[in-house]
Amino acid sequence: MTIRGGGSRNGVGASDIPLDPRDPHAERVRATRGLARPEGVRSVAVIGGGIAGLTAAVALAERGVSVHLLEAQAQLGGRVRSWPLEDGRNMSRGFHAFFRQYYNLRALLRRVDPALHQLVPVADYPLRTACGVTDSFAAIPRTPPFNLVGFVWRSPTFPLVALTQVDIATALELIRVEFPQILQEDTGESAADFLDRLRFPDGARHLALEVFARSFFADPREFSARELVTMFHTYFTGSAEGLLFDVPREAYSEALWSPLGEYLDHLGAEVRCQTTVQRLTRLPPGSEAAWRVEYDGGVLDVDAVVLAADPRQARRLVAGVPALAEDGEAAVDEGLRRLQEQVLPRRNAPPFAVLRLWLDTQVAPERPAFMGTSGYELLDNVSVLERYEHTARVWARAHGGSVVELHGYALPAETPVTGDADPGTPEAGPGRRVRDRLVAELHHVYPETRDAGIVAEELLIDDDCGLADTTPWNEQPGVSTGVPGLVLAGDWIRCEYPVALMERAATTGFQAANELLSAWGVTGHDLWSPPLRGLLRRRLRPSRRGPR
């Protein structure tokens, strides 16, 4: 399908970008209609240049808003950025899958790549246990319920006799979902408790469900059942887009984020990297602006703020917002108090590790571009980068080797953080233990790597991801804050649609921009969502998707 509108350089919106949802039940969410651009000059500071901040900045700049994007790192892209190393190599924060259900993220990327040529499909998404049993999604039908039947029929981890052990009432919860009701009814159950109720066989539990939990950098005992059910609906039982995905054909920043930075420059936005925001202050009524943003090197006075920083920095900034003074005394500020009650208790997920190895010999040719693993101490997935990334392919051909990346989610809380400032390889200590354990588990998964020499390596350990914990949905911060002129965006922000990870970042980025645009009487950006109802609910009522 194609929605009417201009090209990617003409100030269009998400609703104007060509989309082709395979799923006939995908739903279009209409934005408020109004003016083409604000009356008078409106200025916004967007704090954070990850997916959420980039999305909000683009959405606002396309409507004629004066945008100032402030990013603490040297590159745009946030937790999906990459950076150059010596000898033509590069490093990133690990593998990210661009699923076909990521409608709003793809709409953002189409601003600079209308046909999405920078994304290439991955043929399969195998999942393997430590004992060698492997599941594959390549030959499974994509349309519910045939995908679920196909998975059970073909899966070596889900013997048909195990169906008699599954708790039917709990299983029905996976296909009777309706959004946002399921979120609003959240009682704070953990994913582990839900899986216990479900009584899936152990193998299927690890491969089909716990892999979802760990992709949030979380142990299933701390991960929300709400998020688990949402992901299962979005990627499996509720969407016809399937579980296969695309990946960038080049390093993240080069392929995706630098072009969007240039696009923002084309729209007249100011983009400042390596800029840390120190403080947010609301200006008194009657001031020419509403907010003051203090950063290292300057001050911005703006009409509104989109706070799209990582969770830790967002908590710091929200905690530091002073109440407005009124007649020399602090005014009672219920909106700010409520926002701080929602934001400040949020926790970060446990540390994660990314180890990239440049090997002097090739891995076996049958190795997939990406494989998820389960049952290992640290290893959660393995990527062979030359299968899809151009820079890695060039290096591998020149050296007759392979570029392999190992990812470990939810490490022990005491694991030291190295960050991404060229950490190299730790010589000793817990960081060295993480590195050595990941390498040993690679040797178990791909035995041919045991004799490979390591030409170069980079280890990153960080802990800046939000934890999708069991806090009830209604108690978590949303895009709207109750504080005039301040909105939130990010993958850790509450969203009423069945979206997660990168797609939640993009969706809340559009929502944050839409809220500000609506307050100024300006047309927002339409959004798309995977189906809002599970299979059983869908049969009872037709899709509510709006006209196209």
C-alpha positions as CSV (number, residue, x, y, z in Angstrom):
1,M,0.0,0.0,0.0
2,T,1.1,3.6,-0.5
3,I,-0.2,6.5,1.5
4,R,-0.3,9.8,-0.3
5,G,2.4,12.2,0.2
6,G,5.6,13.7,-1.1
7,G,9.2,12.5,-1.1
8,S,11.5,12.1,1.8
9,R,13.0,15.5,1.5
10,N,9.8,17.6,1.4
11,G,8.8,17.9,5.0
12,V,6.5,15.0,5.0
13,G,5.3,12.9,7.9
14,A,5.1,9.3,8.9
15,S,1.7,9.0,7.3
16,D,3.2,10.2,4.0
17,I,5.9,7.6,3.8
18,P,5.2,4.5,1.6
19,L,4.4,1.5,3.8
20,D,3.6,-2.1,3.0
21,P,2.4,-4.0,6.0
22,R,2.0,-7.6,5.0
23,D,-0.4,-8.0,7.9
24,P,-4.0,-7.0,6.9
25,H,-4.8,-6.4,10.6
26,A,-2.0,-3.9,11.2
27,E,-3.6,-0.7,12.4
28,R,-3.1,2.9,11.4
29,V,-3.4,5.4,14.3
30,R,-4.5,8.8,13.0
31,A,-2.8,11.9,14.4
32,T,-4.6,15.2,15.2
33,R,-5.1,17.3,12.1
34,G,-4.5,21.1,12.1
35,L,-2.1,23.6,10.7
36,A,0.8,22.7,8.4
37,R,3.3,24.4,10.8
38,P,3.1,26.5,14.0
39,E,2.0,30.1,14.0
40,G,5.2,31.9,14.9
41,V,8.5,30.4,15.9
42,R,8.4,27.3,18.2
43,S,11.7,25.9,19.6
44,V,12.3,22.5,21.1
45,A,15.4,20.9,22.8
46,V,15.6,17.2,22.1
47,I,17.9,15.6,24.7
48,G,19.3,12.3,23.4
49,G,20.2,11.4,19.8
50,G,19.2,7.7,19.9
51,I,16.3,6.4,17.9
52,A,13.7,8.1,20.1
53,G,15.4,11.5,20.0
54,L,16.1,11.3,16.3
55,T,12.5,10.4,15.6
56,A,11.1,13.2,17.7
57,A,13.6,15.7,16.2
58,V,12.7,14.6,12.6
59,A,9.0,14.7,13.3
60,L,9.2,18.2,14.7
61,A,11.6,19.7,12.2
62,E,9.4,18.4,9.3
63,R,6.6,20.6,10.8
64,G,8.7,23.7,10.9
65,V,9.7,23.6,14.5
66,S,13.2,24.9,15.4
67,V,14.9,21.8,16.8
68,H,18.1,21.6,18.9
69,L,19.2,18.0,19.3
70,L,21.8,17.4,22.1
71,E,23.6,14.0,22.2
72,A,26.2,13.1,24.7
73,Q,28.1,10.6,22.5
74,A,30.3,11.3,19.5
75,Q,27.8,9.5,17.2
76,L,24.0,9.5,16.8
77,G,22.1,6.3,17.2
78,G,22.2,5.9,21.0
79,R,22.4,2.2,22.0
80,V,22.3,1.3,18.3
81,R,25.3,3.4,17.2
82,S,28.7,2.3,15.9
83,W,32.1,3.9,15.8
84,P,35.3,3.5,13.8
85,L,38.5,1.7,15.0
86,E,42.0,1.5,13.6
87,D,42.8,-0.4,10.4
88,G,39.3,0.2,8.9
89,R,37.5,-1.9,11.5
90,N,34.5,-0.8,13.5
91,M,32.7,-1.6,16.7
92,S,29.1,-1.4,18.0
93,R,27.0,-2.2,21.0
94,G,25.9,-5.5,19.5
95,F,23.4,-7.1,17.1
96,H,20.0,-5.5,16.5
97,A,17.3,-7.1,14.5
98,F,15.1,-4.8,12.4
99,F,11.8,-6.8,12.4
100,R,9.2,-6.3,9.7
101,Q,6.7,-5.2,12.4
102,Y,8.8,-2.1,13.1
103,Y,6.5,0.1,11.0
104,N,7.3,3.4,12.7
105,L,11.1,2.8,12.8
106,R,11.0,1.9,9.1
107,A,9.0,5.0,8.4
108,L,11.8,7.0,10.0
109,L,14.5,5.3,8.0
110,R,12.6,5.9,4.8
111,R,13.2,9.6,5.2
112,V,16.7,9.0,3.8
113,D,16.4,5.6,2.3
114,P,12.9,5.4,0.7
115,A,13.3,1.8,-0.6
116,L,15.2,0.7,2.5
117,H,18.2,-0.5,0.4
118,Q,20.4,-0.3,3.5
119,L,18.5,-3.2,5.1
120,V,19.2,-6.7,4.0
121,P,17.2,-9.8,5.1
122,V,18.6,-12.5,7.3
123,A,17.5,-15.9,5.9
124,D,17.0,-17.6,9.3
125,Y,16.9,-17.1,13.0
126,P,18.1,-20.4,14.5
127,L,17.9,-20.9,18.3
128,R,20.2,-23.5,19.8
129,T,20.5,-25.0,23.3
130,A,23.7,-25.9,24.9
131,C,23.0,-29.6,24.3
132,G,22.8,-28.9,20.6
133,V,19.1,-28.9,19.9
134,T,18.2,-26.2,17.3
135,D,14.9,-24.6,16.4
136,S,14.5,-22.7,13.1
137,F,11.9,-20.2,11.9
138,A,12.8,-20.1,8.2
139,A,10.3,-22.7,7.1
140,I,7.5,-21.8,9.5
141,P,4.4,-20.0,8.0
142,R,4.3,-16.3,8.9
143,T,0.5,-16.0,9.3
144,P,-1.2,-16.8,12.7
145,P,-2.3,-19.4,13.6
146,F,-0.4,-21.4,11.0
147,N,2.9,-20.2,12.4
148,L,2.1,-21.5,15.8
149,V,1.0,-24.8,14.4
150,G,4.0,-25.0,12.2
151,F,6.4,-24.3,15.1
152,V,4.9,-27.0,17.3
153,W,4.9,-29.5,14.4
154,R,8.5,-28.9,13.4
155,S,10.1,-28.0,16.7
156,P,12.4,-30.7,18.3
157,T,12.0,-28.9,21.6
158,F,8.2,-29.1,21.6
159,P,7.1,-32.8,21.4
160,L,3.4,-33.1,20.6
161,V,2.8,-35.0,23.8
162,A,3.8,-31.9,25.6
163,L,0.6,-30.2,24.5
164,T,-1.2,-32.3,27.1
165,Q,0.9,-30.6,29.8
166,V,0.3,-27.0,28.8
167,D,-2.1,-25.0,31.0
168,I,-4.8,-24.2,28.5
169,A,-6.2,-21.2,30.4
170,T,-2.7,-19.6,30.5
171,A,-2.0,-20.4,26.9
172,L,-5.3,-18.7,25.8
173,E,-3.9,-15.5,27.4
174,L,-1.4,-15.4,24.6
175,I,-4.1,-15.3,21.8
176,R,-6.9,-13.4,23.6
177,V,-4.9,-10.2,24.2
178,E,-6.3,-6.8,23.5
179,F,-4.3,-3.6,23.8
180,P,-4.2,-1.4,25.8
181,Q,-6.5,-3.3,28.1
182,I,-3.9,-6.1,28.8
183,L,-1.4,-3.4,29.8
184,Q,-3.8,-1.6,32.1
185,E,-4.8,-4.8,33.8
186,D,-1.2,-5.7,34.6
187,T,-0.7,-7.0,38.1
188,G,3.1,-7.1,38.2
189,E,3.6,-10.8,37.4
190,S,7.1,-11.8,36.3
191,A,7.9,-13.7,33.1
192,A,9.3,-16.6,35.1
193,D,6.0,-16.9,37.0
194,F,4.0,-16.8,33.8
195,L,6.1,-19.5,32.3
196,D,5.6,-21.6,35.4
197,R,1.8,-21.2,35.0
198,L,2.1,-22.0,31.2
199,R,3.9,-25.3,31.8
200,F,5.7,-25.3,28.5
201,P,8.2,-28.1,28.1
202,D,11.7,-27.0,29.3
203,G,13.3,-26.9,25.8
204,A,10.5,-24.8,24.3
205,R,10.5,-22.5,27.3
206,H,14.2,-21.7,26.9
207,L,14.1,-21.3,23.1
208,A,10.7,-19.8,22.3
209,L,10.1,-17.7,25.4
210,E,13.1,-17.0,27.6
211,V,15.1,-15.8,24.6
212,F,12.5,-13.0,24.4
213,A,13.1,-12.1,28.0
214,R,16.8,-12.0,27.7
215,S,16.7,-9.8,24.6
216,F,15.6,-7.1,27.1
217,F,18.8,-7.7,29.0
218,A,16.8,-9.1,31.9
219,D,16.6,-12.3,33.9
220,P,13.0,-13.8,33.5
221,R,12.6,-13.5,37.3
222,E,12.8,-9.7,37.0
223,F,11.3,-9.3,33.6
224,S,7.6,-8.4,33.3
225,A,5.1,-11.0,32.1
226,R,3.3,-8.1,30.4
227,E,6.3,-7.5,28.2
228,L,6.7,-11.2,27.5
229,V,3.1,-11.6,26.4
230,T,3.3,-8.4,24.3
231,M,6.4,-9.7,22.5
232,F,4.9,-13.1,21.9
233,H,1.8,-11.4,20.4
234,T,3.8,-9.0,18.3
235,Y,6.3,-11.4,16.8
236,F,4.5,-14.7,16.8
237,T,0.8,-15.2,17.6
238,G,-0.6,-11.8,16.7
239,S,1.3,-10.6,13.6
240,A,1.6,-11.9,10.1
241,E,5.0,-10.3,9.6
242,G,6.8,-13.3,11.1
243,L,9.9,-13.7,13.1
244,L,12.4,-13.1,10.3
245,F,14.1,-9.7,10.1
246,D,16.5,-7.4,8.3
247,V,19.9,-6.0,9.3
248,P,21.9,-3.0,8.0
249,R,24.3,-3.8,5.2
250,E,26.9,-1.5,6.8
251,A,27.8,-0.3,10.3
252,Y,24.8,1.3,12.1
253,S,26.0,4.9,12.2
254,E,27.2,4.9,8.6
255,A,24.1,3.2,7.1
256,L,21.3,4.7,9.2
257,W,22.0,7.5,11.7
258,S,24.6,9.8,9.9
259,P,22.2,10.2,7.0
260,L,19.4,11.1,9.4
261,G,21.7,13.7,10.9
262,E,22.3,15.1,7.5
263,Y,18.6,15.1,6.9
264,L,18.0,17.1,10.1
265,D,20.7,19.6,9.0
266,H,18.8,19.9,5.6
267,L,15.6,20.7,7.6
268,G,17.4,23.4,9.5
269,A,17.8,21.6,12.9
270,E,20.9,22.0,15.0
271,V,22.6,18.8,16.0
272,R,25.2,18.8,18.7
273,C,27.1,15.6,19.6
274,Q,29.4,15.2,22.5
275,T,27.1,17.5,24.5
276,T,25.9,16.6,27.9
277,V,22.9,18.3,29.4
278,Q,23.5,19.3,33.0
279,R,20.2,20.8,34.1
280,L,16.6,21.5,33.1
281,T,14.7,24.5,34.6
282,R,11.2,25.8,34.0
283,L,11.2,29.5,33.4
284,P,8.7,31.7,35.2
285,P,5.3,32.5,33.6
286,G,5.6,35.5,31.3
287,S,9.1,34.6,30.2
288,E,9.9,34.5,26.4
289,A,10.6,30.8,26.7
290,A,9.3,28.0,28.9
291,W,12.4,25.9,29.6
292,R,16.1,26.5,30.1
293,V,18.5,23.8,29.1
294,E,22.0,24.0,30.5
295,Y,24.6,22.0,28.8
296,D,28.4,21.9,28.9
297,G,29.2,24.9,26.9
298,G,26.0,26.8,26.8
299,V,22.4,27.5,27.6
300,L,19.2,27.1,25.5
301,D,15.9,28.7,26.2
302,V,13.1,26.9,24.4
303,D,9.4,26.4,24.3
304,A,9.5,22.7,25.1
305,V,11.8,19.7,25.9
306,V,11.7,16.1,24.6
307,L,13.6,14.1,27.1
308,A,14.9,11.1,25.1
309,A,18.1,10.3,27.1
310,D,19.0,6.9,28.4
311,P,17.2,5.9,31.6
312,R,20.0,6.8,34.1
313,Q,20.5,10.3,32.6
314,A,16.7,10.9,32.4
315,R,16.4,10.1,36.1
316,R,19.2,12.5,36.9
317,L,17.6,15.3,34.9
318,V,14.0,14.8,36.2
319,A,15.3,14.7,39.8
320,G,17.0,18.0,39.3
321,V,14.0,19.9,37.9
322,P,13.0,22.5,40.6
323,A,9.5,23.4,41.4
324,L,8.4,26.8,40.1
325,A,8.7,29.6,42.6
326,E,5.6,31.6,43.2
327,D,5.7,34.8,45.3
328,G,9.0,33.6,46.8
329,E,7.7,30.2,47.8
330,A,7.8,26.9,46.1
331,A,4.5,26.2,44.3
332,V,2.7,22.9,44.9
333,D,3.5,21.1,41.7
334,E,1.5,17.9,41.4
335,G,2.6,17.2,37.8
336,L,6.3,17.3,38.6
337,R,5.8,15.3,41.9
338,R,3.9,12.6,40.0
339,L,6.5,12.5,37.2
340,Q,9.3,12.1,39.7
341,E,7.4,9.3,41.5
342,Q,7.2,7.4,38.2
343,V,10.7,8.1,36.9
344,L,13.0,8.0,39.9
345,P,12.2,4.4,41.0
346,R,13.0,3.0,37.6
347,R,16.0,0.7,37.5
348,N,18.6,-0.2,34.8
349,A,18.9,-3.7,33.5
350,P,21.9,-5.8,34.5
351,P,25.2,-5.3,32.6
352,F,25.6,-6.8,29.1
353,A,28.7,-7.7,27.2
354,V,29.6,-7.5,23.5
355,L,32.8,-9.1,22.4
356,R,33.9,-8.7,18.8
357,L,36.6,-11.0,17.5
358,W,38.6,-10.6,14.2
359,L,39.8,-14.2,13.5
360,D,42.5,-15.3,11.1
361,T,40.5,-18.3,9.8
362,Q,36.9,-18.5,8.5
363,V,34.1,-20.0,10.4
364,A,32.3,-22.9,8.7
365,P,30.4,-21.8,5.6
366,E,27.1,-23.2,6.9
367,R,27.2,-20.9,9.9
368,P,24.2,-18.5,9.9
369,A,24.6,-14.7,10.1
370,F,22.9,-14.8,13.5
371,M,22.1,-17.5,16.0
372,G,20.5,-17.2,19.4
373,T,21.7,-19.6,22.2
374,S,20.2,-20.8,25.4
375,G,21.6,-22.7,28.4
376,Y,25.1,-21.2,28.4
377,E,26.5,-19.4,31.3
378,L,27.0,-16.0,29.5
379,L,26.5,-16.5,25.7
380,D,23.2,-15.5,24.3
381,N,23.9,-15.1,20.6
382,V,26.6,-15.3,17.9
383,S,26.8,-13.1,14.8
384,V,29.1,-13.7,11.8
385,L,29.4,-10.1,10.5
386,E,30.9,-10.7,7.1
387,R,27.6,-12.5,6.2
388,Y,25.9,-9.1,5.9
389,E,28.1,-6.1,6.9
390,H,30.3,-4.6,4.1
391,T,33.2,-3.4,6.3
392,A,33.5,-6.8,8.0
393,R,33.3,-8.5,4.6
394,V,36.2,-6.4,3.3
395,W,38.3,-7.2,6.3
396,A,37.5,-10.9,6.2
397,R,38.5,-11.2,2.5
398,A,41.7,-9.3,3.0
399,H,42.8,-11.5,6.0
400,G,41.1,-14.8,5.0
401,G,39.3,-14.8,8.3
402,S,35.9,-14.0,10.0
403,V,34.5,-11.2,12.1
404,V,32.5,-12.8,14.9
405,E,30.5,-11.0,17.6
406,L,29.3,-12.6,20.9
407,H,26.6,-11.1,23.1
408,G,25.9,-11.9,26.7
409,Y,22.8,-10.4,28.3
410,A,22.0,-10.0,32.0
411,L,25.5,-10.5,33.4
412,P,26.0,-10.6,37.2
413,A,25.2,-7.2,38.8
414,E,28.8,-6.9,40.0
415,T,30.3,-7.1,36.5
416,P,32.5,-4.0,35.9
417,V,31.4,-1.7,33.2
418,T,34.0,-0.8,30.5
419,G,31.8,1.4,28.3
420,D,32.7,1.9,24.7
421,A,35.7,4.3,24.9
422,D,38.0,1.9,23.1
423,P,38.2,-0.6,26.0
424,G,40.3,-3.2,24.1
425,T,40.8,-6.4,26.1
426,P,41.0,-6.5,29.9
427,E,44.3,-8.0,31.1
428,A,42.9,-9.3,34.4
429,G,39.9,-9.1,36.7
430,P,36.2,-9.8,36.2
431,G,36.2,-8.3,32.7
432,R,38.8,-10.8,31.6
433,R,36.7,-13.6,33.0
434,V,33.7,-12.4,31.0
435,R,35.8,-12.3,27.8
436,D,37.4,-15.7,28.4
437,R,34.0,-17.3,29.2
438,L,32.4,-16.0,26.0
439,V,35.3,-17.2,23.9
440,A,35.1,-20.7,25.6
441,E,31.4,-20.9,24.8
442,L,32.0,-19.8,21.2
443,H,34.4,-22.8,20.9
444,H,31.5,-25.0,22.1
445,V,29.0,-23.6,19.6
446,Y,31.4,-23.3,16.7
447,P,34.2,-25.9,17.3
448,E,36.2,-24.7,14.3
449,T,37.0,-21.5,16.1
450,R,39.1,-23.4,18.7
451,D,42.2,-23.3,16.5
452,A,41.6,-19.8,15.1
453,G,44.0,-17.0,16.0
454,I,42.5,-13.7,17.2
455,V,44.0,-10.9,15.2
456,A,42.1,-8.2,17.1
457,E,39.3,-8.0,19.6
458,E,37.1,-5.4,21.4
459,L,35.1,-6.0,24.6
460,L,32.3,-3.7,25.7
461,I,30.4,-4.1,29.0
462,D,27.7,-1.5,29.8
463,D,24.6,-1.2,31.9
464,D,22.6,1.7,30.4
465,C,19.5,-0.1,29.3
466,G,16.2,0.3,31.2
467,L,14.8,-2.7,33.0
468,A,11.3,-3.9,31.9
469,D,10.5,-5.0,35.4
470,T,7.3,-6.1,37.1
471,T,6.2,-2.6,38.1
472,P,2.6,-2.3,37.0
473,W,2.1,-0.6,33.7
474,N,0.0,2.3,35.1
475,E,2.8,3.2,37.5
476,Q,5.4,3.6,34.8
477,P,6.2,6.9,33.1
478,G,4.6,7.6,29.8
479,V,5.1,10.1,26.9
480,S,2.8,12.7,28.6
481,T,4.3,13.9,31.9
482,G,1.7,16.3,33.3
483,V,4.4,19.0,33.3
484,P,3.7,21.6,30.6
485,G,6.2,21.5,27.7
486,L,8.0,18.3,28.8
487,V,7.5,15.0,27.1
488,L,9.4,11.7,27.4
489,A,10.5,9.2,24.7
490,G,12.5,6.0,24.7
491,D,12.3,2.2,24.7
492,W,11.7,2.3,28.5
493,I,8.7,4.6,28.3
494,R,5.2,3.3,28.6
495,C,3.3,2.8,25.3
496,E,-0.2,1.6,24.7
497,Y,0.6,-0.3,21.5
498,P,2.2,-3.8,21.2
499,V,5.7,-2.5,20.4
500,A,9.0,-3.0,22.1
501,L,12.8,-2.2,21.9
502,M,13.7,-0.1,18.8
503,E,10.1,0.2,17.6
504,R,9.0,1.5,21.0
505,A,11.7,4.1,20.9
506,A,10.6,5.2,17.4
507,T,6.9,5.1,18.3
508,T,7.2,7.1,21.5
509,G,9.5,9.6,19.6
510,F,6.6,10.2,17.2
511,Q,4.1,10.4,20.1
512,A,6.3,12.9,21.9
513,A,6.4,15.1,18.8
514,N,2.7,14.7,18.2
515,E,1.8,15.9,21.7
516,L,3.8,19.1,21.3
517,L,2.4,19.6,17.8
518,S,-1.1,19.1,18.9
519,A,-0.7,21.7,21.7
520,W,0.3,24.2,19.0
521,G,-2.6,23.2,16.7
522,V,-0.3,21.5,14.1
523,T,-0.9,18.3,12.2
524,G,0.9,15.4,13.8
525,H,2.3,12.2,12.3
526,D,0.1,9.1,11.8
527,L,1.5,5.9,13.4
528,W,1.1,2.2,12.6
529,S,0.8,-0.6,15.1
530,P,0.8,-4.4,14.9
531,P,-2.7,-5.8,15.5
532,L,-4.2,-4.6,18.8
533,R,-6.1,-7.9,19.3
534,G,-5.1,-11.5,19.5
535,L,-6.6,-14.2,17.3
536,L,-9.6,-15.0,19.4
537,R,-10.5,-11.3,19.9
538,R,-10.0,-10.7,16.2
539,R,-12.6,-13.2,15.3
540,L,-15.2,-11.5,17.5
541,R,-14.8,-8.1,16.0
542,P,-13.4,-6.7,12.8
543,S,-10.2,-4.7,12.6
544,R,-10.5,-1.1,13.7
545,R,-7.7,0.0,11.4
546,G,-8.6,3.4,9.9
547,P,-8.9,4.1,6.2
548,R,-5.7,4.3,4.2
